[in-house]
């Protein structure tokens, strides 16, 4: 199983997955530049897929703690059409 990949934002705002060929992803919303307190909700939308394997889990890590993803595995027809 592949190790989790930490993603960094490039200067263009796209996500750059180091050392993970075949992984494609993007954000539809910008990550907020704010302090998030306990109980706050942050809306983040995006997409990802791997060319050869199914994605088994997605998590966002904030201050070293994984955050629950409410909805994922929704079809993105415009992404499928582009790739």
C-alpha positions, -999 to +999 in steps of 0.1 A: +000+000+000+013+035-008+023+058+020+001+089+025+013+118+004+016+153+018+005+178-007+018+213-011+004+242-030+024+254-059+027+291-069-002+286-093-025+273-066-027+237-079-018+208-057+016+192-063+018+156-051+055+148-047+065+112-056+031+100-066+029+095-103-006+089-117-023+110-090-044+139-104-061+164-081-073+199-078-093+222-055-124+240-066-122+263-036-093+281-021-081+270+012-090+297+038-062+318+053-077+320+088-075+305+122-100+277+127-114+272+162-130+241+177-164+236+162-158+257+131-167+243+097-146+249+066-160+241+032-135+226+008-144+212-026-121+194-051-115+163-070-088+135-073-082+102-090-053+079-097-047+065-131-042+029-120-057+023-085-087+032-065-084+059-038-093+043-005-092+072+019-090+110+019-083+131+049-074+167+056-049+172+084-051+204+105-025+210+132-015+173+130-051+160+135-070+143+107-104+159+100-135+140+090-146+142+053-184+144+051-189+136+014-166+120-012-167+097-041-191+119-060-189+117-098-173+146-115-183+144-151-163+175-162-131+160-147-137+127-164-143+144-197-110+164-194-089+133-184 
